[in-house]
Amino acid sequence: MSEFVSIAKVGDIPEGEGRTYPVNGRLVGLFFVDGEYFAINDLCPHMGASLSAGHVEDGAVTCPWHAWRFCVKDGLWLDNPKSNVKTDSYEVRIEGEDIQVNVPNAPE
C-alpha cells in the first residue's frame, strides 16, 4: 500500500516548470501549472527521456527528445489521445508547506 510522501516545498518549482524527484523506486515529474501541482511518471513512454526537462505550455509537457506531448494532469499522450498511450499520473496534496505525492512502489 502506498502512502503520501513529501518531495518538495511550496515555491520550489516556478510556474510553468517541472522537476524530477525519486519516490518509491520511480522517477516522478512534479509540475506547477496554473497555480496547481501535478505529478506524472517522469520517463517518457516512447524512449525514456525526462519529461520534467521538457517545455510546459497550456497544461502539456513536451518531451525534450522527440516532442511527444503529455497532459500534466493525467499523463495522456496529447498527440494521439485515442491511442491509449499515457504515462502514470499520481495524486498530489499540499500539507502546510510540503508538496506530497502518492506513488505506488515500483515493481521488483
Secondary structure, DSSP 8 states (H G I E B T S, - for coil): ---EEEEEETTSS-TTEEEEEEETTEEEEEEEETTEEEEEESB-TTT--BGGGSEEETTEEE-TTT--EEETTT-BBTTSGGG--B--EEEEEEETTEEEEE------
